[in-house]
Every structure is written in structure tokens, then in C-alpha cells.
């Protein structure tokens, strides 16, 4: 059986190597030639185009960082689905939206191919050891055919039902990873502020109800060593949290804790922490503490009415946006004027520019329902 593997990154390269070690003939492909050379040095094969892979191989696994990358590889002009031979099994291990996974499944079926969404969990350590958890959605007979390849990459292989279900399970996993990561960041920042010995704290928490695999990973591998090279980059966790929140919105489910972490991750990435490992939320937490003590100011934002109909139409989105700002500790207060002339939002940020950046993302502003005026406040009595 000939296998293709597209996406030889921090996760994909060891996964492809493990498939090769299991005795399969594996052809690797990556945007950077260096990774292909590294795979070739491990006994893998390279040199096929996407269309050649799709027309010549039996199973192709993809592991790509962003949904746009997945769409391009599958549906682009030179994509896999345009050249797929009958019976080709496509397995996507990327973290994308359930909608994209189901769309690729439908397109694969029309092309005479098969598609499984099979996102993975376990990080680079699990990828190297071949111990990943893999959650698979699609047709069960195809899952059974592909299982030997999946077992070369992971130890916990779960068939979770219809196409897209694997992606849903992964997003729920990532939602909890994000919340746990922020919990670890806050706990160890508080410990540092209180002057505790972090090794002592870890020993206690690791044997208490606060214990989690995320805490063990983040503290032992990163916080204790004061190094935050990824690993799993924070910007990718931010992407996954966005996808989880989109899923929640489409299901009309409120995820308050996740919304707070989503906003914090977004701000961390915007402030230059995105290329750190996700455990670097601890570093961002420390940075925020300094910001809160030294830099934060209050800005009153008047939102005068431009279009009353649009204000009604986008009010729910506006309030959800403000809830996210509040959860991130950025919002002091908000309200509307009784005469219907507009509303007032009081932000707590480091600068006029940061405030304006967030105001411009308010759905009221984006959709043209309101205009805005920003004024810095020297004194806020409610804080005294």
C-alpha cells in the first residue's frame, strides 16, 4: 500500500516517519524543501506533485496548520480532488471546522474518493512516540480500511460517527485545552506574586483535584524551564478556539469561559506572543499584570446613532462583542442613552490606539450602525 503525507511540520514529520516505520511506502510533501529532505533522510520518498499523489497513491494523509491550507490542497486548481483516482482514501488530520470537513467529504464522494476527518491530540511528544489520540469521522468501512495507517500514528483510535464528528470532538478538546492553559497561567502567576515555591506548588496540585495533563505539560516542560519554544504555537491554539466558538455560535450554545480565553489568546497573539508555545500564556499573564499595574487607562467611547435599523439588527452581536471585552478585563461599563441618541462604553486599555483598535472591531462600527468618539478619562470615581 502506497501512502502520501502532506504537511511535514512539527507534527506531520514524525507522524509520516512513524507510518514509514510501520512498513508502508510513504511519499512526503511539504512547502519547504528542507522538511522533505529531512523526511528523505529518514527513508521516506519525495518528488511527487499533488496531482501525481492523488492519481498514484492509495491513501493520502494531510496535516496542515490552517483551514485555508487544507482547502487549497484539496480543492485548489492543482488540488487532490481534481486528480483523485477511484477509491483513494483521504485522511485529514488538521484542525478545521466541521463544515469544511463535511464539505470535503461530499466533494470526495462526488470524485469517487473517500474522506475521513481524523484530527489528532497529543502534541509533538505524542507524534514522535506514535501515541497520539485520533478521533475519526466518516464511513466506518473506510475507517476500518485506513486503521492500520492510523495505528502507525496513534495508540488511542476512536471512530466517532459521521463525517465532521471527528472535528467536533477535536474542537471540544481544544476548547478545554485553552481553558486549562489559561488556568495554569493564572495559577502560577498568582503563585509567583505570592512568593511561593513553584516546585512545591506543582507537587501539591499534581496530587490534588487541580491536576491535569495540561498543567503537567506546561509546568514541567516549559514554565519550570523558563523556555517557551513550541511545541504547539499559541497562534494555532487561538485559531482552534475561534473555530470552537464558531461551532458554539452555530449551535446557540453560550461558552462564557471559552469566550474569555478566546479574547485573551487573541490579545496575546496581537501583542507578539503568538509564536510561543501555548504554555506561554503564563508569560502573557505576567505581562498583563505589569500592564494592569502601570499602563492601563480609562477611555469613554460615545457611540452616536447612525442607523437605527442596523442598531437593532446588530445589537446582539454588539453585546456579545462587549461581553468578550468584559471577560478579558477590558470593559469598565457600558450603557445606552434613554433618548436613543446612542450609547457609551468605557474601556480599560493601555492607550488611545488600543482602544480605537477594539472599537473598530465592534459590530456596530463594522456594520455602519454607529459612529464613535473616544475621550480619555483622568479620574474614574468607581475605581476609588
Secondary structure, 3 states (H helix, E strand, C coil): CEEEEECCCCCHHHHHHHHHHCCCEEEEECCCHHHHHHHHHCCCECCCCHHHHHHHCCEEEECCCCHHHHHHHHHCCCCHHHCCCCCCEEEECCCCCHHHHHHHHHHHHHCCCEEEECCEECHHHHHHHCCEEEEEECCHHHHHHHHHHHHHHEEEEEECCCCCHHHHHHHHHHHHHHHHHHHHHHHHHHHHHHCCCHHHHHHHHCCCCCCCHHHHHHHHHHHCCCCCECCCEHHHHHHHHHHHHHHHHHCCCCCHHHHHHHHHHHHHHHHHHCCEEHHHHHHHHHHHHHHHHHCCEEEEEEEEECCHHHHHHCHHHHHHHHHHHHHCCCEEEEEECCCCCEEEEEEEECCHHHHHHHHCCCHHHHCCCECCEEEEECCCHHHC
